[in-house]
C-alpha cells in the first residue's frame, strides 16, 4: 500500500464514508501506516498483507455481506445434502437467506445500481419463462425452473449491490473457490460424483470445477503471502484432480479451454507453460486407468453415448423448427421428445424425460429465438463488463480487479464451451458469473472515480 502525503491525510480521512463501528481514527491509521490494512466497514485493523486488499469502504454493512457469503456456501457446498445435515432442508436456509436479501434490498433501495440494463434483461428473461407456466406441457418443471431463475435474478441484484469493494469481491471469490474445492474432494472420494443437486452428475461437477480453476490461477499468481499462495495452489490442484476423476469428456474439453484462456490472459506465459508441462507429466503418471482412452472416444463415431446425444440433438432441432419464436417452455423439451421420436415399445425404449446435454440445444427448443436473444444479450453484457473492468484495472497497478476480470473471462469461455455438451442452462453458474462480472465492473469504476478524487484504492 503506498503512503499518502500528510497534507492529504486529513482531507482523505474526512471524505471516506464510515459504517457502524468504524471511527475516524481507524481511517487515520490506514492512511498513516502503509504496511497495515484496515477494513473500514467493520472497524478492524490488522498488520500484514496476507488477506485481500482493503481500502475503499463499503456502502453496505457487514451483515448484508454475510448473507451473500453464507448463501454461496449453502449453494455450492450443499451443506443441507451432507450426511447428518438433512434436517436443514426442513428450515429451507437458502430460502431464508434469499428473503433476507430481498428485505435488505427493499429497505435500502439507494444501494441498488440504478438504471442497470443487465437487471432489465434478467427480469425480461424470468418474465418470459413465467409466462409459459400455464401453457407448458409439464407445468411443474416450467414453474420450478422459473423460480430458480427468479432466485438467481435476486442474487445478481444483491451481490452487485453488496459486494462493492475489492476486499469483499476477493473474499467472495475465495469462498466460491473453497466451496468448489470441497466438491472436488467429494468427487475424489465418491467416484467422480459431487455432493448433492447440481454436482451429483460427473459432467456437472467437472464443468463447475473448470469455472473455479481460473480464479485459483489468478489468486496464486497475485497472492501476497505464502499462506494465500498455498491456499490457491491447493484449490487449483484439487479442481484439476476432480475434473480428471470425473471422466467427463466435456470437462476435459473445458480444461483445455481454461488452459488456452489462462495462457492468453496472463502476463506470465512462461510460468504457465512450465506449470502445464509439469501438470501433463503428473497427469500421465497419476491419471486413473483408462482416462486417456475415454477422452479419445470423443472422436469415435461408433461411440454409443455420442450417437445417442446426436439423436437427441436432432429431436431438439425439430422441436425448434416447429416452435421457432417462443419454444416449448422452460424445462419442457424432455417432455416433448415423444412428438419426434419413433420407437418400438416392445424392443426399444423411449427417450421421454431425457436431457439434451447441451446449453444451446436446450435453449433453442425451450425458449426459441426470444430466449436466444435475451440470453445472448446477457452474454454480451458480461463480456462488456469484463472488458471495462480489465481496461480500468490495467491503469491501476494497486488493484487486483484486472486479474479477477481476466479470470471471469476464462470461466465464461469454459462455461460456454463445456456447456455445449452438458445440460447446465438453468444451473446457477452462469448467473454467478453474471453477478460477478457486474460487481467487477462497478468496483473498477468506483476505484477509478476515487483515483480521480485523489483517494487511495
C-alpha atoms as one frame of an Amber mdcrd trajectory, in Angstrom:
protein
   0.000   0.000   0.000   1.534   3.349  -0.985   1.798   6.102   1.593  -0.252
   9.268   1.175   1.267  12.687   1.778   0.456  14.064   5.255  -1.073  17.146
   3.690  -3.713  14.956   2.052  -4.345  12.757   5.101  -6.915  14.907   6.859
  -8.860  15.631   3.678  -8.981  11.959   2.735  -9.916  10.878   6.261 -12.885
  13.208   6.334 -14.041  12.228   2.824 -14.275   8.498   3.442 -17.771   7.157
   4.273 -17.999   5.277   7.533 -20.078   2.259   8.520 -21.335   1.418  12.013
 -18.395   0.527  14.241 -15.836   2.493  12.237 -14.073   5.591  13.565 -12.049
   8.401  12.102  -9.048   7.042  13.985  -9.352   3.774  12.040  -9.167   5.678
   8.782  -6.296   7.835  10.024  -4.350   4.707  10.947  -4.889   3.257   7.482
  -3.536   6.454   5.906  -0.532   6.755   8.185   0.588   3.118   8.117   1.473
   1.884   4.628   2.077  -1.683   5.854  -1.279  -2.113   7.554  -4.664  -2.964
   6.070  -7.888  -1.663   7.554 -11.454  -2.846   6.985 -13.213   0.462   7.480
 -16.591  -1.215   7.096 -16.088  -3.307  10.205 -13.771  -1.035  12.136 -10.989
  -3.639  12.256  -7.260  -3.122  11.784  -4.632  -5.744  11.101  -0.978  -5.723
  10.116   0.421  -7.529   7.130  -0.722  -8.239   3.584  -1.900 -11.841   3.795
  -5.599 -11.017   3.367  -7.245  -9.399   0.350  -6.511  -5.675  -0.013  -8.793
  -3.309   1.976  -9.104   0.365   1.108 -12.387   1.918  -0.052 -15.180   1.453
   2.472 -18.289  -0.487   1.550 -21.596   1.330   1.332 -23.385  -1.667   2.886
 -22.999  -3.207   6.371 -21.083  -6.444   7.093 -24.343  -8.231   7.974 -25.555
  -7.820   4.392 -22.302  -9.254   3.054 -22.680 -12.201   5.423 -25.935 -13.091
   3.656 -24.042 -13.356   0.358 -21.212 -15.461   1.785 -23.472 -17.917   3.600
 -25.698 -18.249   0.540 -22.702 -19.130  -1.661 -21.629 -21.771   0.867 -25.090
 -23.330   1.001 -25.460 -23.237  -2.772 -22.059 -24.712  -3.644 -21.035 -26.814
  -0.636 -24.622 -28.100  -0.387 -24.414 -28.443   3.400 -28.060 -29.489   3.523
 -27.218 -32.542   1.383 -24.363 -33.763   3.579 -24.965 -36.878   5.705 -26.303
 -35.839   9.104 -27.432 -32.385   7.956 -30.691 -33.384   6.299 -32.678 -31.536
   8.963 -31.518 -28.257   7.386 -33.795 -28.937   4.420 -36.842 -28.589   6.656
 -35.985 -24.989   7.594 -35.046 -24.035   3.998 -31.935 -21.980   4.883 -31.316
 -20.846   1.292 -34.880 -19.501   1.101 -34.455 -17.675   4.402 -31.230 -16.080
   3.174 -32.885 -15.087  -0.084 -35.750 -13.468   1.840 -33.138 -11.641   3.900
 -31.531 -10.292   0.714 -34.902  -9.192  -0.649 -35.747  -7.472   2.633 -32.404
  -5.681   2.702 -32.715  -4.513  -0.917 -36.242  -3.218  -0.318 -35.147  -1.344
   2.811 -32.012   0.090   1.165 -33.035   0.781  -2.408 -30.444   3.529  -2.680
 -27.660   0.894  -2.704 -29.092  -0.894  -5.769 -27.387   0.227  -9.006 -29.862
   2.499 -10.774 -30.546   2.100 -14.477 -28.591  -1.155 -14.811 -29.654  -2.709
 -18.118 -28.485  -6.156 -17.042 -31.233  -6.215 -14.410 -33.795  -5.383 -17.082
 -32.681  -8.222 -19.356 -32.631 -10.708 -16.457 -36.119  -9.599 -15.480 -37.401
  -9.978 -19.037 -35.930 -13.483 -19.248 -37.576 -14.514 -15.971 -40.905 -12.938
 -17.009 -40.821 -14.743 -20.343 -40.267 -18.061 -18.558 -43.066 -17.298 -16.097
 -45.480 -16.621 -18.954 -45.009 -20.238 -20.049 -46.166 -21.819 -16.782 -49.917
 -22.057 -17.612 -49.303 -23.318 -21.158 -46.352 -25.711 -20.861 -46.797 -29.447
 -21.348 -45.139 -30.001 -17.975 -46.287 -27.092 -15.798 -44.352 -28.342 -12.774
 -40.943 -28.086 -14.422 -41.775 -24.785 -16.066 -42.691 -23.440 -12.612 -39.625
 -24.881 -10.834 -37.156 -23.552 -13.396 -38.811 -20.135 -13.401 -38.492 -19.967
  -9.611 -34.812 -20.967  -9.853 -34.124 -18.224 -12.396 -36.056 -15.623 -10.381
 -33.947 -16.570  -7.357 -30.789 -16.021  -9.367 -32.038 -12.643 -10.600 -32.448
 -11.536  -6.974 -28.969 -12.870  -6.209 -27.468 -10.907  -9.123 -29.002  -7.683
  -7.827 -27.979  -8.417  -4.223 -24.380  -9.378  -4.997 -23.783  -6.400  -7.290
 -25.179  -4.054  -4.616 -23.475  -5.560  -1.569 -20.132  -6.737  -2.998 -18.989
  -3.207  -3.775 -15.322  -3.269  -2.738 -12.354  -5.241  -3.971 -11.897  -6.705
  -0.499 -15.413  -8.156  -0.498 -15.033  -9.324  -4.092 -11.829 -11.173  -3.192
 -13.473 -12.839  -0.194 -16.465 -13.895  -2.307 -14.116 -15.459  -4.849 -12.243
 -17.282  -2.076 -15.451 -18.707  -0.673 -16.615 -19.738  -4.160 -13.263 -21.393
  -4.876 -13.130 -23.104  -1.489 -16.653 -24.483  -1.902 -15.761 -25.996  -5.269
 -12.502 -27.374  -3.875 -14.686 -29.160  -1.310 -16.802 -30.549  -4.147 -13.600
 -31.727  -5.829 -12.569 -33.609  -2.677 -16.037 -35.125  -2.506 -15.734 -36.225
  -6.119 -12.323 -37.777  -5.469 -13.825 -39.896  -2.695 -17.149 -40.677  -4.445
 -16.146 -41.917  -7.900 -16.385 -38.541  -9.596 -19.774 -37.523  -8.186 -20.142
 -34.276  -6.250 -22.273 -33.633  -3.197 -25.919 -33.019  -3.950 -28.094 -31.328
  -6.526 -26.206 -29.729  -9.390 -22.970 -31.591  -8.562 -24.295 -35.136  -8.429
 -23.548 -35.812 -12.093 -19.892 -36.184 -13.130 -20.301 -33.858 -16.109 -21.893
 -31.125 -13.997 -19.148 -31.403 -11.391 -16.354 -31.171 -13.951 -17.848 -28.063
 -15.553 -18.159 -26.301 -12.192 -14.533 -27.116 -11.326 -13.415 -25.670 -14.654
 -15.135 -22.400 -13.752 -13.217 -22.230 -10.462  -9.791 -23.047 -11.891  -9.029
 -19.599 -13.433  -9.587 -17.949 -10.040  -7.108 -20.359  -8.470  -4.503 -19.424
 -11.089  -5.071 -15.676 -10.653  -5.085 -15.978  -6.868  -1.842 -17.966  -6.797
  -0.085 -15.503  -9.098  -1.159 -12.398  -7.156  -1.063 -13.766  -3.581   0.711
 -11.519  -1.080   1.670 -14.233   1.382   2.856 -17.833   1.304  -0.294 -18.919
   3.129  -2.525 -17.391   0.461  -0.470 -18.868  -2.360  -0.698 -22.336  -0.798
  -4.478 -21.969  -0.495  -4.941 -21.110  -4.160  -2.470 -23.732  -5.396  -4.107
 -26.480  -3.340  -7.577 -25.454  -4.556  -6.332 -25.469  -8.161  -4.774 -28.912
  -7.833  -7.948 -30.288  -6.260 -10.049 -28.853  -9.097  -7.839 -30.477 -11.744
  -7.915 -33.820  -9.911 -11.693 -33.590  -9.587 -12.043 -32.953 -13.332  -9.875
 -35.957 -14.142 -11.624 -38.359 -11.782 -14.998 -37.374 -13.244 -14.005 -38.969
 -16.588 -16.079 -36.252 -18.260 -15.183 -35.586 -21.879 -16.936 -32.223 -21.755
 -14.956 -31.456 -18.606 -11.700 -32.341 -20.360 -12.602 -30.019 -23.228 -13.333
 -27.267 -20.718  -9.957 -27.881 -19.071  -8.237 -27.347 -22.416 -10.180 -24.102
 -22.899  -9.159 -22.925 -19.414  -5.504 -23.611 -20.214  -5.700 -21.697 -23.504
  -7.576 -18.842 -21.826  -5.103 -18.556 -18.962  -2.218 -18.629 -21.437  -3.761
 -15.793 -23.455  -4.823 -13.693 -20.476  -1.822 -13.979 -18.190   1.299 -11.843
 -18.317   3.369 -14.820 -17.089   3.118 -17.117 -20.082   6.461 -18.839 -19.493
   5.421 -19.759 -15.958   2.093 -21.124 -17.229   3.834 -23.174 -19.914   6.229
 -24.588 -17.334   3.401 -25.472 -14.959   1.473 -27.021 -17.846   4.402 -29.240
 -18.764   4.697 -30.356 -15.137   0.947 -30.975 -14.899   0.919 -33.059 -18.103
   3.728 -35.242 -16.785   1.930 -35.669 -13.462  -1.364 -36.392 -15.194   0.267
 -39.007 -17.428   1.657 -40.772 -14.382  -1.244 -40.398 -11.967  -4.383 -40.385
 -14.148  -6.817 -43.242 -13.420  -6.515 -46.288 -15.714  -8.447 -45.782 -18.920
  -8.710 -41.990 -18.604  -6.964 -41.103 -21.846  -8.728 -43.910 -23.688 -12.063
 -42.487 -22.517 -11.095 -38.996 -23.732 -10.200 -40.408 -27.160 -13.739 -41.754
 -27.591 -14.794 -38.171 -28.429 -13.548 -38.949 -31.950 -15.170 -42.393 -32.125
 -18.187 -42.133 -34.419 -19.458 -45.503 -33.174 -19.485 -44.487 -29.507 -22.946
 -45.217 -28.098 -23.162 -42.074 -25.969 -22.124 -39.886 -28.892 -24.713 -41.437
 -31.204 -27.473 -41.054 -28.617 -26.686 -37.395 -27.995 -26.616 -36.595 -31.688
 -30.017 -38.256 -31.994 -31.364 -36.183 -29.072 -29.988 -33.002 -30.629 -31.863
 -33.906 -33.802 -35.111 -34.128 -31.834 -34.342 -30.775 -30.177 -33.710 -29.115
 -33.538 -37.005 -30.406 -34.926 -38.798 -29.012 -31.883 -37.140 -25.653 -32.506
 -38.170 -25.706 -36.164 -41.780 -26.294 -35.089 -41.659 -23.598 -32.364 -39.033
 -21.078 -33.512 -40.229 -17.894 -31.790 -41.221 -18.899 -28.262 -40.073 -22.533
 -27.958 -41.915 -25.195 -25.971 -41.373 -23.721 -22.500 -38.603 -23.887 -19.858
 -37.734 -27.419 -18.802 -40.146 -28.922 -21.313 -38.116 -30.278 -24.224 -37.550
 -33.601 -22.376 -41.342 -33.961 -22.201 -41.883 -33.174 -25.874 -39.440 -35.755
 -27.232 -42.313 -38.169 -27.764 -43.594 -35.875 -30.513 -40.499 -36.538 -32.607
 -39.084 -39.977 -31.852 -40.302 -43.298 -33.225 -39.593 -46.493 -31.337 -40.851
 -49.998 -30.870 -42.214 -50.219 -27.325 -41.511 -53.956 -27.269 -37.861 -53.914
 -28.279 -36.796 -50.272 -27.802 -37.050 -47.555 -25.211 -38.446 -44.059 -25.155
 -36.219 -41.052 -24.526 -39.054 -39.129 -22.914 -37.660 -37.194 -19.962 -34.041
 -37.296 -21.196 -31.937 -34.125 -21.089 -30.403 -32.660 -24.254 -26.826 -32.470
 -22.872 -26.244 -29.041 -24.395 -26.894 -25.450 -23.384 -27.644 -24.489 -26.952
 -29.859 -27.452 -27.866 -31.820 -26.799 -24.688 -32.104 -23.047 -25.163 -33.236
 -23.191 -28.797 -36.213 -25.589 -28.463 -37.317 -24.472 -24.980 -37.163 -20.673
 -25.275 -36.957 -20.162 -29.027 -35.493 -17.092 -30.681 -36.922 -14.912 -27.896
 -34.876 -16.727 -25.274 -31.801 -16.840 -27.520 -31.889 -13.053 -27.942 -32.233
 -12.414 -24.189 -29.564 -14.966 -23.249 -27.191 -13.608 -25.914 -27.695 -10.097
 -24.552 -26.605 -11.286 -21.106 -23.510 -12.951 -22.568 -22.679  -9.747 -24.464
 -23.180  -7.627 -21.331 -20.917  -9.952 -19.351 -18.188  -9.641 -21.982 -18.630
  -5.868 -21.983 -18.389  -5.660 -18.187 -15.253  -7.815 -18.207 -13.689  -5.577
 -20.846 -14.445  -2.420 -18.852 -13.008  -3.928 -15.652  -9.833  -5.017 -17.461
  -9.295  -1.638 -19.114  -9.792   0.314 -15.898  -7.913  -2.183 -13.742  -4.924
  -2.139 -16.075  -4.439   1.562 -15.303  -4.499   0.932 -11.544  -1.485  -1.174
 -10.506  -2.542  -1.121  -6.845  -5.724  -3.093  -7.671  -6.226  -6.777  -8.476
  -9.581  -6.267 -10.193  -7.864  -6.609 -13.574  -6.806 -10.169 -12.706 -10.234
 -11.104 -11.406 -11.821  -9.814 -14.619  -9.436 -11.936 -16.686 -10.364 -14.984
 -14.608 -14.039 -14.234 -15.226 -13.384 -14.100 -18.973 -11.752 -17.547 -18.931
 -14.511 -19.003 -16.735 -17.197 -17.667 -19.079 -15.392 -19.187 -22.076 -15.129
 -22.540 -20.273 -18.841 -22.460 -19.419 -19.893 -21.706 -22.988 -17.572 -24.417
 -24.368 -18.156 -27.284 -21.938 -21.831 -26.375 -21.797 -22.176 -27.288 -25.466
 -22.129 -30.924 -24.264 -23.674 -30.645 -20.781 -27.200 -29.725 -19.622 -26.426
 -26.660 -17.491 -28.664 -23.961 -18.952 -30.593 -23.436 -15.716 -27.931 -24.221
 -13.085 -26.606 -21.216 -11.103 -23.112 -20.995 -12.679 -23.959 -18.582 -15.481
 -25.873 -16.313 -13.125 -23.000 -16.278 -10.630 -20.663 -15.221 -13.439 -23.203
 -12.591 -14.480 -23.311 -11.194 -10.935 -19.522 -11.236 -10.539 -18.865  -9.540
 -13.870 -21.261  -6.741 -12.942 -19.677  -6.383  -9.494 -16.165  -6.325 -11.012
 -17.132  -3.558 -13.432 -18.768  -1.443 -10.734 -15.800  -1.854  -8.380 -13.342
  -0.895 -11.125 -15.404   2.183 -11.965 -15.648   3.138  -8.291 -11.884   2.808
  -7.905 -11.365   4.962 -10.995 -13.578   7.709  -9.574 -11.711   7.540  -6.255
  -8.363   7.922  -8.014  -9.669  10.971  -9.860 -10.567  12.482  -6.464  -7.089
  11.711  -5.171  -8.164   8.870  -2.874  -6.235   5.647  -2.366  -7.887   2.478
  -3.671
